[in-house]
Amino acid sequence: MALKFGTDVSTAETDYGTVLLDERAGTYWELNPTGTLVVRTLMEGGDEADAVAAVTAAFDVDPDRARQDVDALVRELRASGLAA
């Protein structure tokens, strides 16, 4: 399922990943390059399987581990109210 950040979430990609600012709470989240790849894939309309494929293609990681990590990141972003 594609990912969309709320209107009060600002994002900025850096050399080290992506920074998310939750303007409601005034808190920052920092995503590493793997998290950035997952979020970018989902925001461009891909689903979790596409994100897993992108991670396994870019990094030396087992597909099962990549699936767990993608699921955990998406679950946390949604639970925090940053993404829908």
C-alpha positions as a Markdown table, in Angstrom:
| # | Residue | x | y | z |
|---|---|---|---|---|
| 1 | Met | 0.0 | 0.0 | 0.0 |
| 2 | Ala | 1.3 | 3.4 | -0.9 |
| 3 | Leu | 2.4 | 5.8 | 1.9 |
| 4 | Lys | 1.4 | 9.4 | 2.3 |
| 5 | Phe | 2.6 | 11.8 | 5.0 |
| 6 | Gly | 0.2 | 14.1 | 6.8 |
| 7 | Thr | 0.1 | 17.8 | 5.8 |
| 8 | Asp | 1.9 | 18.8 | 9.0 |
| 9 | Val | 4.9 | 16.5 | 8.3 |
| 10 | Ser | 7.9 | 18.0 | 6.6 |
| 11 | Thr | 10.6 | 15.9 | 5.0 |
| 12 | Ala | 14.1 | 16.6 | 4.0 |
| 13 | Glu | 16.6 | 14.2 | 2.4 |
| 14 | Thr | 20.2 | 14.5 | 3.6 |
| 15 | Asp | 23.4 | 12.8 | 2.8 |
| 16 | Tyr | 22.7 | 10.4 | 5.6 |
| 17 | Gly | 19.0 | 9.6 | 5.0 |
| 18 | Thr | 15.8 | 11.6 | 5.6 |
| 19 | Val | 14.6 | 13.8 | 8.4 |
| 20 | Leu | 10.9 | 14.0 | 9.2 |
| 21 | Leu | 9.5 | 16.9 | 11.2 |
| 22 | Asp | 6.2 | 16.3 | 13.0 |
| 23 | Glu | 5.1 | 20.0 | 13.2 |
| 24 | Arg | 2.2 | 19.1 | 15.5 |
| 25 | Ala | 4.5 | 17.7 | 18.2 |
| 26 | Gly | 7.7 | 19.5 | 17.3 |
| 27 | Thr | 9.6 | 16.2 | 17.1 |
| 28 | Tyr | 12.1 | 15.0 | 14.5 |
| 29 | Trp | 12.5 | 11.5 | 13.2 |
| 30 | Glu | 15.6 | 10.4 | 11.3 |
| 31 | Leu | 15.5 | 7.6 | 8.7 |
| 32 | Asn | 18.7 | 5.9 | 7.7 |
| 33 | Pro | 19.4 | 5.2 | 4.0 |
| 34 | Thr | 17.4 | 2.0 | 4.1 |
| 35 | Gly | 14.4 | 3.7 | 5.7 |
| 36 | Thr | 14.7 | 6.5 | 3.1 |
| 37 | Leu | 14.6 | 3.9 | 0.3 |
| 38 | Val | 11.5 | 2.3 | 1.8 |
| 39 | Val | 9.7 | 5.5 | 2.2 |
| 40 | Arg | 10.6 | 6.8 | -1.2 |
| 41 | Thr | 9.4 | 3.5 | -2.8 |
| 42 | Leu | 6.1 | 3.7 | -1.0 |
| 43 | Met | 5.5 | 7.4 | -1.6 |
| 44 | Glu | 6.1 | 6.8 | -5.3 |
| 45 | Gly | 3.1 | 4.4 | -5.3 |
| 46 | Gly | 4.9 | 1.1 | -4.6 |
| 47 | Asp | 3.6 | -1.3 | -2.1 |
| 48 | Glu | 5.5 | -3.2 | 0.7 |
| 49 | Ala | 6.6 | -5.9 | -1.7 |
| 50 | Asp | 8.2 | -3.3 | -4.0 |
| 51 | Ala | 9.9 | -1.8 | -1.0 |
| 52 | Val | 11.3 | -5.2 | 0.1 |
| 53 | Ala | 12.5 | -5.8 | -3.5 |
| 54 | Ala | 14.2 | -2.3 | -3.5 |
| 55 | Val | 15.9 | -3.0 | -0.2 |
| 56 | Thr | 17.2 | -6.4 | -1.2 |
| 57 | Ala | 18.4 | -5.0 | -4.5 |
| 58 | Ala | 20.3 | -2.2 | -2.9 |
| 59 | Phe | 21.6 | -3.8 | 0.3 |
| 60 | Asp | 23.0 | -7.2 | 1.3 |
| 61 | Val | 20.0 | -8.3 | 3.3 |
| 62 | Asp | 17.8 | -11.5 | 3.4 |
| 63 | Pro | 14.3 | -11.0 | 1.9 |
| 64 | Asp | 12.6 | -12.2 | 5.1 |
| 65 | Arg | 14.6 | -9.7 | 7.2 |
| 66 | Ala | 13.9 | -6.9 | 4.7 |
| 67 | Arg | 10.1 | -7.7 | 4.9 |
| 68 | Gln | 10.2 | -7.5 | 8.7 |
| 69 | Asp | 12.0 | -4.2 | 8.6 |
| 70 | Val | 9.7 | -2.7 | 6.0 |
| 71 | Asp | 6.6 | -3.9 | 8.0 |
| 72 | Ala | 8.0 | -2.5 | 11.2 |
| 73 | Leu | 8.8 | 0.9 | 9.7 |
| 74 | Val | 5.4 | 1.3 | 8.0 |
| 75 | Arg | 3.7 | 0.2 | 11.2 |
| 76 | Glu | 5.6 | 2.7 | 13.3 |
| 77 | Leu | 5.1 | 5.6 | 10.9 |
| 78 | Arg | 1.3 | 5.0 | 10.8 |
| 79 | Ala | 1.0 | 4.4 | 14.6 |
| 80 | Ser | 2.8 | 7.7 | 15.2 |
| 81 | Gly | 0.3 | 9.5 | 13.0 |
| 82 | Leu | 3.0 | 10.7 | 10.6 |
| 83 | Ala | 1.7 | 8.7 | 7.7 |
| 84 | Ala | -1.5 | 7.2 | 6.4 |
